[in-house]
Amino acid sequence: MGTRAQSDWIDAYRGPADRLIGESLSTRFAWERLAELTDTFGHRLSGSDALEAAIRWAEAEMKKDGLENVRLEPVKVPHWVRGQESAEIVAPRRHAIAMLGLGNSVGTPAAGIEADVLSLRSFQELDAAGSRVKGRIVLFNVPFTTYGETVPYRASGPSRAAVLGAVAMLVRSVGPPGLRTPHTGALSYAEGSPRIPAAAIATEDADRLQRLIDRGVAVRVRLRMEARMLPDADSFNVVGEIRGRETPGEIVALGGHFDSWDVGTGALDDGGGCVVTWEAARLMKKLNLRPRRTVRVVLWTNEENGLRGGFAYRDRHRQELANHVLMLESDSGVFRPTGFGFSGSEAARGRVRSIAALLRGIEAHDIGPGGGGADIGPSVEAGGIPAMSLQVDGNYFLYHHTPADTVDKIDPRDMSRAAAAIAVMTYVVADMPQRLR
Ligand SMILES: [Zn+2]
């Protein structure tokens, strides 16, 4: 196809794109919906009544929007509960520590666990500490660089410390310094190693412990946690569609994860991602834009402490994964959208670039490397499906997994811009004459 023909192809979409953008920018619908979700139900931890009530609400709202084939697809999810918890320095003097237990952690005995703190800056230092780890509370005091680099201390630190005899683990919060805000998140116990309680502490508290220890002070800490795992609970992925007018068996799937941690209200992570992708379909419906292929919105359950929703989607839809034309996830917060990350063939990237040019007016036309997301990951991998993620400009990890993850951090105009960008991208991919390959 020559350059001229390529531009002809995309020209047909300027009108619909401008209508989608215009409609989205003219309302605060998406932000108001997210505010209603998070104000009404609050956090949505897997296994909680709040998550299940929010799922029923989303199902009813999708029907009100006029989406088709609205349904709940069952998923069994882990049911971890936090309970009461605290940490304090008990010697040389008593001071409370700002903390949050890590998801999936075991609890402590009722009286708590009290021990001297051993502060370490890396797994290499842990291994070098050897027998000094036994009987201690290990603190991994590793400053945040990127999520990928720092999160292993939260996820696998507890088991690595336990193998050497640590009695509990603390981790410097995986996030930049905030306002003494601890960040929770999942840990993952290694098979066969002892399970010790683990919690994140605010960066300020990690720094204070470090300064005390650096002065040669023996610091004792007591950790109390009621955390426990209950039997798996019933949950659902929420699905709604705009059926394709010509080839409904071909699917463009988009969404976010509807569950959250049990602190804050899961507005950025990932209520916002759910609402902006859902909004893209609502905008199409509102403007009577029915694409050739099916647009399917999925609000996945249980990303945070299990990824069961993503796996359940892959297993339930295994037969039609080959007919998934594109999967898109928004799970990096909703801030000013700059475009999309994309993973797929070079030919597909060229197509996606042409579509993105329709978003120049809202400056969301960049196509970066690496599209994907935790929830679409299992399906994308199993089906070799082109994958996309919303790219945004914002300080996501300042709020991530903290009590500060609330709707007021989100600018309603950013939500409208993000919904517009996603609507244009997914509508054109779902409608263009040739399948994205
Ligand atoms: Zn998330």
Residues whose N, C-alpha, C, O or C-beta is under 5 A from the ligand:
A	BS01	ZN	D269 D270 D331
